[in-house]
Amino acid sequence: MFFAKKITKNKRYICFAMNSLPIKTYILLKKIVHHKEVQLVLFFQYDQVLINKIKKIPGFKWSKSLRGWCILYTNENINLFKKEFTKEAFDLKYHDSIYQKIKLKPVKKPRVISDNNKSVLRAFVKYLKGRQYSESTIKTYFTFTADFIEYIKDKPLDELNNRDVEKFAEDVMVPRKYSVSTYRQMISAVKLFKEFYPSCSIENIKLKRPKKSRILPSILSQEEILNLLRNTKNLKHRAILALIYSCGLRISELINLELKDIHVDRRQLLLKNSKGRKDRYVILAESFLPLLSNYYFSYKPKIYFVEGQKGGKYSTASIRQFLKKSCKAANINKRVTPHTLRHSYATHLLENGIGLRYIQELLGHSKPETTMIYTHVAKKDLLQIKSPLDMALKKILETDKNNTNVLLSGK
């Protein structure tokens, strides 16, 4: 059976998978999103007779990325397919997706902004670049500022005030269900725009950011980490996950890591221009070296530690995709992202007795308060604290060893 290699989220397709059997040809029908449309796709073992039959049905096209024959998912096409195939010696099997409703993501409409305001936005981006902000930060601040300027419509920029910002949050941010951290980013973008365009009436002093949410990070146990790596069968994928966890890397640090910055003799990685434009060294795990050697001589990357099929930097979306599959294979039901491996790395260091100052240095945190969050999830010291329930039961058992009614299980 053949499976789709890549599925674009913006489209819907139906897929068919076929395996040659002694009597009937097995066909699996699957519905997916592909190229922003819902499609019906066929997957099957190579069968020229069957291919010739499919080619005669109008609308079917071969998808190289899906490795299947696709047609738009409509009632007419479904009925046409059934009419042509049910009378033949085919064993049709329907994937669960056939019975599920798939919603297409709405196509984002272009912003409606006056030419004068567009020129102001371009100058604002130039201002941010001059302040040496990172590309991701510039993109984020530009997006919020552009959305805000589109929201105020024809109102002159000189007349913008704090109430306009509040109304933008009420009418745009709240319906989109943005998080508190996203709301804080929006306020930061507006504050910077005020610095760039001081003639507007926004008062930065009165523009307050909401307090940060104190959400504890999700952590995997060491047993879950090993189980995750064991169930990652692809050598390249296993090397990626192992390096992220063993060095506590951010996903951006992994995809930007160059081979020349891997110092095997010193067992160190040099991470250049990380978050906050800082360089740092991290320890390379000794147990990772055999996997590193096996991966390197198998894939032979040229510049970066991990590269795409056509060279260049690897895709962060690909890492998240195969991590999700590995978690499913390892029966890990909690939500896991590449950053979860970094959180787990820091927590396990703390549980093994490594001081917070060293962990802060290894993680590249600017403030010790950022590293302090791991003290809330480390279990080493917490496990030494006895619950009042355990102490009460222990006290009763010590005073009356013949009393068997104190067992909570009832046995």
N, C-alpha and C positions, 0 to 999 in steps of 0.2 A: 504494500500500500504506500502511496506517496502522500506526503503532507505538505501544506503550504509553508514555504520558507518565511515569507514576510507578508503581513497583512496591514495595509494602510488604514488607519482609523477612520479616515474621512469617506470611505466608500463601503458599499454593501455588495457582497457576492454570494453566490451559491456554488459549492464545490462538490464534485463527484469523485469518489475513489474507486477504482476497479482492480480486482485481482482475478487472474485467470483460475478458474476452478475446473475440475474434470467435467462437470455438466453445464453449469451456468457461469456467466461472468458476473462477478460481484461488483456492485456499484454503490458507493456511498454518496448521498446528497447532503451538501452542507451549505448553509447560508451565511455569508460574511459581508463585511463592508470593505469595498475596494474601489479606489479612485472616486471616492465621494458618492458611490451608488451602491444599492443593494444588489448583489449578484448571486446567481446559482452556478456552482462550479463542479466539474467532474474530475475525480482523481482515479486513475486505473493503471494497471500494469499494461505495458505496451501491447496494443492489439490493433493492427492496421485495418482490419475489417471494421472494427468499431469506430476507429477514427474517421474512416471514409463515410460512415453513416452519420456521424456527428457533423461533419462538414456540410452535409446536404441540408441541415436544419438552419434556416436563416437566423442570424444573431449570435451564434456560438463563435467564440474566439479563443485561441490558445493564449494562456497567460504564462509567460516565462517565469515570473516571480512566484506565482502560486503553483506552477507545474500542474495545471489543470485546465479544462475547457470551461469557459465562463459565458454566461448569458444573463441579461438583466432579470431580476427576480420580479416577475409580474404574473398575474393569474393566467394570462394568455400563454406565456412561455412555459409555465408549469403544466398546463393542460396539453400543450403541444409536445412537451417532453414525454409525458405519460402516454400520450397517444402513439408516439413513435417507438417507445421502449417496452411498454408493458406487454405488447403482443409478441415480443421477441423472447429469446431464452436468456433473460437477464434477471439477476437477483438484486432488486433494489432495496437498499438500506438507507433509512433517513436519520441524519444526525440530529441531536437535540436542538440545534440552532434553527432547524426548519420550523419548529413549533414556537419559537421565541420571537418576540417583537424587538426589532432593532431600530433605535432612534438615530437619525443622522444629526450630526452636530450642525447647528445653524451656521451658515456662511456669514462671516463677519463683514459688515458693510463698511465701505471706506468712510473715513471721517469727513464731515462737512465743516471745513475751516476756511475762513477768508484768506486771501493771498497775503494780506498784511500780517495776520497772526501766524501764518506759516513761516514767514520770514523771521518773525520773533522767535518761533520755536527752533528754527535752524541756528539762529544766533545763540539760543540757550544751550543747545547741544555743543556748540563750539566753546561756550563758556565752561561747560562741565569738563570737556576734554582738556581745556587749559588748566582746570583745577586738578588734573591727573586722576580723575575717577576711573574705575575699571569699566570695561565695555558693558558688562552685565548691569552695573549700577546706572550707567548712562542710559541704557535701554529702558530700565525700570522707571527712572525718573522722567524720561521723555514720554513714556506711555501714559503715566498718571497725569502729567502736565497737559499733554495733548487731549486726553479725555476730559479734563477739567475745562480747558478752553473751548472744546466743542460743546460742553454742557451749557456754558454761559451764553452761547450763541452770539448775538450781535452786540452784546454789552461791551463797551470799550474797556480795554485792559486797565486803563488808568482808574476806572471806577470799581475795580474788584475789591471786595472786602471780606472780612472773616465770615460773615453770614453766607456768602456765596460758597465758601469752602464747606460750611456746615450743611448747606442744602445739597451740595454735590455728594457728600457722604450719605445723607438721608435718602436721596433719590437714585443714586448709582451704586455706592459701595454696599449699602445694606441689602438691596434686592439681589445683588450678585453673591451675597453671603461670603464676603471676603473675611479673612481671619484678622485678628488683632495686629499681628505682625505686618500684614499687608496694609492695614489702615495706618500704621506707624510710618511705613514707607511712603504712603501718599502725603502725609503731613510733612515728612522730610523733603519730598519733592517740591511742595508748595513753598516751604521756607526758603529753599535754595532759589526758587523762581523769584521770590520777593527780593533776595539779595541781588539777583541779576537785573531785575526790573523794579527798582525802588520807587518808581513813580506811581505804582498801584497802591491802593489804600489798605492792603492786608497788613495787620499788625502781628509780627512774628512773636512778640512777647506773650500775647494773649492766645496764640495758637498752640494748644497743648496736645501732646501725644498721649494716647491711652497707655496705661501701665502694661508691661509685658505679661503674657500668660506664663505661669510657672508650671509648664507641662514636663513631666519626667520622660526621658527618652526610653524607647523600647530597647530591651537588652536580650541577647541570646546567651544561653549558658555555654560553657566550653564544650559540653557534650553535643549541644545543638550545632555549634560551629563545625565540629568534626564530622557530624552526620551530614551537614550541608555540603561540605567539601567532598565527602565520599559519594554523594549522590549527584555531584556535578561531573558527568562522564567526559565531557569535552575538555581536553587538556588545556586549551587556551582559556576557557572560561574558569577552570579550576585555578589556574595560575593568577588570573585577575582577582578572584575572590580571596585567595590565600594572601596575596600581597596587600590588598586593602585591609584585611583584618590584622595581619602580622605586623604592619607598620602604622596602622591607624590613619590611613590616607583619606582625604576628601576625594570624591570622584573626579573633580577637576584636576587634582594633583596627579592622579593615576594616568589620565589620558594625555597629560602634558609631560609625563616623565620620559626623558630621553635615555637611550642606552648608555651614553657617555657619563651619565650621572649615577649609574649603578656601580658602586665600588665593592666588588665581591671580596677582594683581599682584606679590606677593612670592615666588611660586613656593614656597610652604610649606604643610604640613599641620600642624595642631595636634591632637595625639593626647591626649585627656583621660582621666585615670583609668585608665591602662594598668596592666600587671602591676606590683604593688607600690604601687598607688595613686599613680603618678607621671604628670605631664604632660611632654610633650616636643614639640619641633618636628623635622620631617624635610623634606628637600628634595623638591620636586615636579619631576620630570623635564620639561625643556622639550619633548622629543619626545612626551610624553604629553598635552600640552595640546590638540592637535587631536582626539585620540581622546576626551578628556574633554568637549570641546564637542559633538562629534557624539553622544556617549552622552547627555549631559544634555538636549539639545533633542529627542532621539528618544524618551526614556523619561519625561522630566519628573518626576524624584523630588521629593518635597515636603520631607521632613525629613532622611532619611539619604542618604548617597551612593548606596547600593544598597538597594532595598526589594523586598519580596515583591509578588505580584500584587495582594494586597488591602491593600497598604501595610504599614507596620511594618518591623521588622528582617528582613533576608534570612536564609535558613537556611544554617547552616554545612554541613549534610549536602548541600545542593544544590551548593555550591561543590566539595566533594570529588567529587561524582558527575560533574559536567561536566568537571572537571579530569582525571578518569580517562579519559573519552571523548576529550578533546583529546590526551592522551598516546598513546592508541591510534592516533588519526588521524595523529600526528606520528611514529609508529614508535619511540617512546621506551619501551623495555622495562623500565627500572629502576623501582623503587617511588618514586612521586612524590606528595607531599602538599603542601598549601598552605605548610607550614613549610619544605619543600624550596626554595621560591622565596626565602624569607627567608634561608636558609643560602647560597644561590647569590649573593644580593645582597651579603652580607657578604664572601664569598670573592672575588668579582670586584672589590669595592672594594680589598681587600688586595692583590690581584694588580696593580691599577692604581696602587699606590703610596700609597694613603691610610693614614695612621697608625692604629694600634690605638686610640689615645685618642679619635680622631674617630669611628671605627666603633663603639666602645662607647657613645658619646653618641647616635649615630644609631639604634642598636638598642635603647637604653634598658636596657642591662645595669647592674646595681648593682655587680658586681665585675669587674675586668679579667680575672680568671681565666676567666670565662665566655666572653669574647671571644677569649681566647688559643687556643681550640680550632680557630679558623679558620686559624691558622698551620700546622696539620698537614695541611690540605687545599689550601692555596694552592700553585700550581705555579710561580709566577714564579721564586722563588729555587731551587726544587728542580731546575728544568730547566737551571740553570746548572751543576749538579753532574754531572760526567762519570762514567759507569759504568766500573769497572775493565776490563770487557770491551771497551768502546769505546777506552779508552786503550791496551790491549794490541794491538788490531788496528791502531790508528793508528801505534804504534811499529814494528810489523813492516813496514807499508807504507812508512814513511819510510826504513827501513834497506834494504829490498829491494823496489824499485818494480816489478820484473819478476815478483814472486811473486804468482800469481793464485789460489793454493790457500787463501788466508786468508779468502776470502769465505764467510760462513756459509751463504748460500743455495745454494752449490754451482754458481752460474752466473757 
